[in-house]
């Protein structure tokens, strides 16, 4: 919940600075906002495994929120990740770990 509040706060501050035409402050806050929002996809792996929270539905809820915010197709990832665990390091089945030729 904390990262969502930080990104929402930086978005509001960036919008406020944009309206006031404070371009230096706007650019700095927009950079910070983009840096924080760019790591939304990082938690998707653990959220998909259901290891972040004690209850599975809470992990699913946050997985869906972060998936929408990061343009992450959680259904494609769930299928790919199942194959990854089933066929780890086998080139025909593992789409996540691609070894060099």
C-alpha positions as CSV (number, residue, x, y, z in Angstrom):
1,X,0.0,0.0,0.0
2,X,2.9,2.3,0.7
3,X,4.3,2.4,-2.8
4,X,0.9,3.2,-4.2
5,X,0.5,6.1,-1.8
6,X,4.0,7.4,-2.7
7,X,3.3,7.3,-6.4
8,X,-0.1,8.9,-6.0
9,X,1.4,11.6,-3.9
10,X,4.2,12.3,-6.4
11,X,1.6,12.4,-9.2
12,X,-0.5,15.0,-7.3
13,X,2.6,17.1,-6.6
14,X,3.7,16.9,-10.2
15,X,0.2,18.0,-11.4
16,X,0.2,20.9,-9.0
17,X,3.7,22.0,-10.1
18,X,2.5,21.7,-13.7
19,X,-0.5,23.9,-13.1
20,X,1.7,26.5,-11.4
21,X,4.2,26.3,-14.4
22,X,7.1,25.6,-12.0
23,X,9.0,23.7,-14.7
24,X,12.2,22.8,-12.8
25,X,10.2,21.4,-9.8
26,X,7.8,19.7,-12.2
27,X,10.7,18.0,-14.0
28,X,12.3,16.9,-10.8
29,X,9.1,15.5,-9.3
30,X,8.1,13.9,-12.6
31,X,11.5,12.1,-12.7
32,X,11.0,10.8,-9.1
33,X,7.4,9.8,-10.0
34,X,8.5,7.9,-13.0
35,X,11.4,6.2,-11.2
36,X,9.0,5.0,-8.4
37,X,6.3,3.9,-10.8
38,X,8.8,2.0,-13.1
39,X,9.3,-0.7,-10.4
40,X,5.6,-1.7,-10.2
41,X,6.3,-4.9,-12.1
42,X,9.0,-6.1,-9.7
43,X,6.5,-7.4,-7.1
44,X,4.4,-9.3,-9.6
45,X,6.4,-12.5,-9.2
46,X,6.0,-12.9,-5.5
47,X,2.4,-11.7,-5.7
48,X,1.7,-14.3,-8.3
49,X,3.2,-17.0,-6.0
50,X,1.0,-15.7,-3.1
51,X,3.9,-15.3,-0.7
52,X,3.5,-11.6,0.1
53,X,0.5,-11.8,2.3
54,X,-1.0,-14.6,4.5
55,X,-4.2,-14.7,2.5
56,X,-4.2,-15.6,-1.2
57,X,-7.0,-13.2,-2.1
58,X,-5.1,-10.2,-0.7
59,X,-2.1,-11.2,-2.9
60,X,-4.5,-11.6,-5.9
61,X,-6.0,-8.2,-5.3
62,X,-2.7,-6.4,-5.2
63,X,-1.4,-8.4,-8.2
64,X,-4.4,-7.1,-10.2
65,X,-3.8,-3.5,-9.1
66,X,-0.1,-3.6,-10.0
67,X,-0.8,-5.5,-13.2
68,X,-3.1,-2.7,-14.4
69,X,-0.7,0.0,-13.4
70,X,2.3,-1.6,-15.1
71,X,0.5,-2.9,-18.2
72,X,1.4,-6.4,-17.0
73,X,-0.6,-9.4,-18.5
74,X,-1.0,-11.5,-15.4
75,X,-2.7,-14.4,-17.2
76,X,0.1,-14.7,-19.8
77,X,2.7,-14.5,-17.0
78,X,0.9,-17.2,-14.9
79,X,0.9,-19.6,-17.9
80,X,4.6,-18.8,-18.7
81,X,5.6,-19.1,-15.1
82,X,3.9,-22.4,-14.7
83,X,5.9,-23.7,-17.7
84,X,9.0,-22.1,-16.2
85,X,8.7,-24.1,-13.0
86,X,7.8,-27.3,-14.8
87,X,10.5,-27.1,-17.5
88,X,13.2,-24.9,-15.8
89,X,16.2,-24.5,-18.1
90,X,14.7,-26.7,-20.8
91,X,14.8,-24.6,-24.0
92,X,11.6,-26.0,-25.5
93,X,9.4,-25.3,-22.4
94,X,11.0,-22.5,-20.4
95,X,10.2,-19.1,-21.8
96,X,11.6,-17.1,-18.9
97,X,15.2,-18.3,-18.6
98,X,16.8,-18.4,-22.1
99,X,20.3,-19.8,-22.1
100,X,22.9,-18.6,-24.6
101,X,23.3,-20.7,-27.7
